[in-house]
Each structure stands twice: as structure tokens, then as C-alpha cells.
Amino acid sequence: MSKTIKMPEEYLKEPYSRILIPDEESGTYTAVILEFPGCIAQGNTPQEAYEHLEDAAKDWIEAALDLKQEIPSPSQSVSFGGRILLRLPKSLHRQLALIAEKEGISLNQFIVSALAEKVGAFTLYDKLTKKMDQRIFQVAMNAAVSTIATDFTTRASSGDRLNQPIRINKFNITEVKSNA
């Protein structure tokens, strides 16, 4: 059964995953379509990045069609019916069945429960890791500011000239050396 070949504009009306990535360093934006490998565009504004992405995607589709390659379907159109075929080693199958029997539930219920626990644990771990990273950053920033403040106070009380201003920025803390 052959697939219907459409015009690039028709493909682009489908719900492909368009992602916008801001670059804080340069102030520009990068846009990609996840289903089209290598389809990337940049712009100075989000709107400009998306406009460039549409042009790049059209070219990407035309090139793929010229090469007689299949255009991927949008990832959102993939549906999940809730059924999977799972192959297990016999020994693991036996252990799972014995535990499910001990729990008084079906093997299917036990496997679903075990997978749900694993997903829940992963989600919790991910959230805790992010919170811990934020907390470590806060503690490090507080320690750095405290160190600078102590150094400033020590230098001021010792009578040192304070002709070197201190700059604190988002990523690191440094003293700005004066040439005076």
C-alpha cells in the first residue's frame, strides 16, 4: 500500500513538534522540528526563528521527497492503546507470577503496579534533583556574597583603599580590577 505524496505546505499543516530554544548568551532563538532530523533555524526573535523554521522545513520536505524518502508522521499522531507485547526471561516471568500470586493479584496488575511505582520514583527523583540543584546554587551564591562582604569589611577596617569595585553577575562573582 503506497502512501499519498503531499505538497510540503500540506505536511506543515500537520501537528509536528516545533521547539523554540532561547540562547541567553547571544539573545537569539533556535527553532527545530523534532520529527525532521537536522531541520533547524535561527532568528533574533521567536517569531523570526519560527518563520525561518517554516522555510527550512519546506526545503527539508522537498529534499526528502526528491530523494524518495518517507516523510515522518507527527509524533503527536502516534496513539497508545495501552497494550504492549513484552518478552521476559523465563526465570523473571516465574518470579513475577509467584509475587503476583502472593499479593493476590493478576500478573498483569502486578506488572502495571510495579511499572507505575518505578515511574513515580523516577518522577520524584527528578523533582528532588532539580530542587537540590537550586538549593545548592542558592547556598553557593550566599557563601560567595558572604565571602565578598567579609573581604570588603576586612579591607575597609584595615584602611585599604577600596578603589576596586566589586561586580556580582548571574554566572560568577569576580572583582573588577582597576588600572588606577
N, C-alpha and C positions, 0 to 999 in steps of 0.2 A: 504494500500500500504506500503510495507516494504522498509526500506532504505538499500542500499547496505553497507555491512560492509567492510571496507578497512583496510589495514595494517597501523600501526602507522606512518611509513615513508611516506605513501601516504597522510595522513591527514596533516603532517607537510610541505608538498609542497604547501598547500593552504595558502592564504594571511592572516594568523592570525596576530593580533596586538601584536607585540613584543615591549616592552617598556624597555628602559635602564635608570636606576636611579643611578647617581653617589652619593657616600657618601663622602662629603668633609672631614668629621672628621676622618674617617678610611682610606680613599683613595681607598676603594673598590667599586665595582659596583654590583647592584642588577638588575636582568632581570626578567620580568614577561610576561606571555601571558594572556592578558585581558580576553579572552573567556574561559580560563581554571581556575576556581577558585582554589586558593592555589598552582598553578604551579609557583614556584619561585626558582631562582637560584642566586648564587653569584660568583664573581670572582675578582681577583686582577686587571684585565684589562677588557676593554669592550669585547674583543674577547673571553676571558676565560669565562666571565659571559654568553655570548651567547652560547658558546659550552656547558656549564653546563645546560643552559636552554633547549637546544635541547634534552639532555639526560633525564632531568626531565620531559619534555613534552611527550617524548616517553613512559616513565613509567606511567605518568598520563593517557595517552590514553589507554595503556594496562590495567590498573586497572579499568578504566571506562568500557571498553569492557567486562572484566571479570565479572563485576557487572551488565552487560546487560544495562548499561546506554547509553543514546544517546550522541554522541559527538556534541557539539555545532558547528554551522556553523561560518565561519569567519564573523566578524561584517561588513567588507567591502563588503561582498556579499549581504547584505541587501540593496534592492533598494527602492527608494522613488518615487512613481509615481505621487505625487502631489495631491492625493485625500485622504481625511480623512472623517470619519463619526463622526459628532460632536453632542452630545446631550446637549441641553440647557434647563434651566428652561423656562417655557412659558413666564414669565414676562420679562426675559432678551431677549428672541427671539423677542418679541414685541418691546422692546426699540431699539434693534439693527435695526430692519426693519424700524422703524419710522425715526431714524437718517439717515439711508442709503437713504430713500426716500427724506428726507430734503436736503441731499447732491446731490441728483440726480444721484445716482449710485446704482448698484445692491447690494443686501445684501452680496453676495459672495465677490464682490470688496471691500465693506466696511470692512468686517471681515479680508480679506487679508491685507488691508491697516493698520488696527488697530494692527494686529499682527506684521507687518513689523515695525511700529513705536515702539512697545514695545521691539522688538529685537534690534532695533537701539539704543534705550535708554539704554538698558542693556549693550550693547557693549560699548557705550560711558561712562557709569558709571564705567564699569570695567577698561577701559583705564585711566580714570581720577583718580580712586582709586590707581592704580599702580603708576601713576606719582606723586600723592600726597605722597604716602608711600616713594618713592625715595627722594622726596624733604624734607620730614620730617627727614629722615635719614641723608641727607646732612647737614641740619641745626643743628641737634643734634651733628653730628661729628664736625662741625665748632665751635659750642659752647664749646664742650669738649676740643678741641685743644686750643681754646682761653683761657679757664679757666686754663689749664695746663701751657700755655705760660705766663699768668699773674702771676700765682703762682711761676713759675720759676724765672721770673723777680723780683718779690717781695722778694723772698728768696735771690736772688743774690745781690740785692741792700741793703738788711739788713745785709749782711755779713755772712749769714748762710753758713755752708759748704754744698756744693752740691755733697755729695758722694753717693746720691741715684739716679741712672739713671732712666729716665722715659721711659717706653715702651708703644708704641701705637700699638695695633693689630687690626685685622679685626673686631672683635666682641665686644671688650670692651677696655676701656682705664684704665690702672692701673699703679700705681707706683711700681717699683720693690724695695723692702726693702733690704738694705744691712746689713749684720751681722757685718761689720767692725766698 
